[in-house]
Amino acid sequence: TSPTGFVMQELHIENKTASFLLNFDDVEGAVKYRVYRKGSVDFQFFPLREVTVEEKKNSPVLPFTIPAADVYLIYVVAVFADGSEGVPSRTIEFRA
């Protein structure tokens, strides 16, 4: 199952660091979520950060930071108890 409702909010750039908020819907059975990112010079996606189910319950809108001065693609996947990943969310592209 794919996380739906994946959106970015409040992109802010200061001191060569981009700060932004991500929000997405819960996936039943997920034990955590893994957010992936890919810059314009990257050949593949890399994990940006993992979010526990508890962290997401406490803060539905999650803060992230990334180095500025690139175009990025990001998406989120649910991770299940056996370590498998679900279907990726839609991909968001942004310039930071």
Phi, psi and omega in degrees: 000142183262139172295125179260172178066027184285115181222154173253143179226149169054058173289125183225129181244127179207136179051046177062021176235131176262127176247138180207165180246140176240145177223140177202160182281151178294151174246126182299131178090352180290142174258340174196175178232145179239123178261128180251151177224154177217123176272173185294336181259358180278144178272343182211171177279144178237147175297131176267316183191150172254146181234125178283159177300321180296316179299318180292323178296321181286331182217090183301330177257118191254134180275142178221155172227153181205149177300138180280177177082043175200170170255130185241152167244136178223150173209168180232145174230151172277143176243134185257172186303329180277003179091352181286153177258146176277194179285134180297152173290181170296159180261135176255133176249136178207156176257131180235000000 
